[in-house]
Amino acid sequence: MTLESLLAMLVAGGGAGTVSYLLLKYWPKYAANPDPDVKRWIAIAGTELVALAAWGAAIWMGFIPMPGPDAQAWVNAIANILIAGGTSYQTSQMWHSKGLRVR
């Protein structure tokens, strides 16, 4: 696996969720928090931050082109990362949380 493919996996291949989970698993304040809703939202935010950091690193290293000179191109690119990179993880977590509340 090359660095370029690793960054691509982190941005859009579900790798951000895995990295976020592993980082949060060993973070003492996260592990000590008893509220599952708080943990869920922290995990979702962590996933998005990892995806955005990988996207920024890919731009900085020249693996992908910069979105464009205007703010709208940047906003569109960031929105695509947030939506496409995290949708499956977020959806699964939302359904999981509803299932837990029913029990």
C-alpha positions in Angstrom: 0.0 0.0 0.0 1.3 3.4 -1.0 0.9 6.6 1.0 -1.4 7.9 -1.7 -3.7 4.9 -1.4 -3.6 5.1 2.4 -4.7 8.7 2.3 -7.5 7.8 -0.3 -8.7 5.1 2.0 -8.8 7.5 5.0 -10.7 10.1 3.0 -13.3 7.9 1.3 -12.8 4.3 2.0 -13.9 3.9 5.6 -10.4 4.1 7.0 -11.2 7.3 8.9 -13.7 5.4 11.1 -11.2 2.7 11.9 -8.4 5.1 12.8 -10.8 7.2 14.9 -12.0 4.1 16.7 -8.5 3.0 17.5 -7.5 6.5 18.7 -10.5 6.8 20.9 -10.2 3.3 22.3 -7.0 4.3 24.1 -8.0 7.8 25.1 -8.7 7.7 28.9 -11.3 10.5 29.1 -13.3 8.9 26.2 -13.1 5.4 27.8 -14.2 6.8 31.2 -17.3 8.6 29.9 -20.3 6.4 30.7 -22.8 8.2 28.4 -23.0 6.3 25.1 -24.5 9.2 23.2 -21.6 11.4 24.1 -19.2 8.7 23.0 -21.1 8.2 19.7 -20.9 11.9 18.8 -17.2 12.1 19.7 -16.6 9.1 17.5 -18.4 10.7 14.6 -16.6 14.0 14.9 -13.3 12.1 15.2 -14.0 10.2 12.0 -14.7 13.4 10.1 -11.6 15.1 11.5 -9.4 12.2 10.4 -10.9 12.2 6.9 -10.4 16.0 6.6 -6.8 15.7 7.9 -6.1 13.0 5.3 -7.6 15.1 2.6 -5.5 18.1 3.5 -2.4 15.9 3.6 -3.2 14.5 0.2 -3.5 18.1 -1.2 -0.3 19.2 0.5 1.6 16.3 -0.9 0.3 16.9 -4.4 -1.6 13.6 -4.7 -4.8 15.4 -5.5 -5.3 19.0 -6.9 -6.5 21.9 -4.8 -10.3 22.5 -5.2 -10.0 25.9 -6.8 -9.3 29.6 -6.2 -12.7 30.5 -4.9 -14.4 29.8 -1.5 -17.3 27.9 -3.1 -15.0 25.3 -4.6 -13.4 24.7 -1.1 -16.8 24.5 0.6 -18.1 22.0 -2.0 -15.0 19.9 -1.6 -15.1 19.9 2.2 -18.9 19.1 2.1 -18.2 16.2 -0.2 -15.6 14.8 2.2 -17.9 15.2 5.2 -20.9 13.7 3.4 -19.3 10.9 1.4 -16.6 10.0 3.9 -18.8 9.7 6.9 -22.2 8.8 5.6 -22.0 5.0 6.0 -20.4 5.3 9.5 -22.8 7.9 10.7 -25.9 6.0 9.4 -24.8 2.8 11.0 -24.3 4.6 14.3 -27.6 6.4 14.2 -29.5 3.1 13.5 -27.4 1.4 16.2 -28.3 4.0 18.8 -32.1 3.7 17.9 -31.8 -0.1 18.4 -30.2 0.3 21.8 -32.9 2.7 23.0 -35.7 0.2 22.0 -34.2 -2.6 24.2 
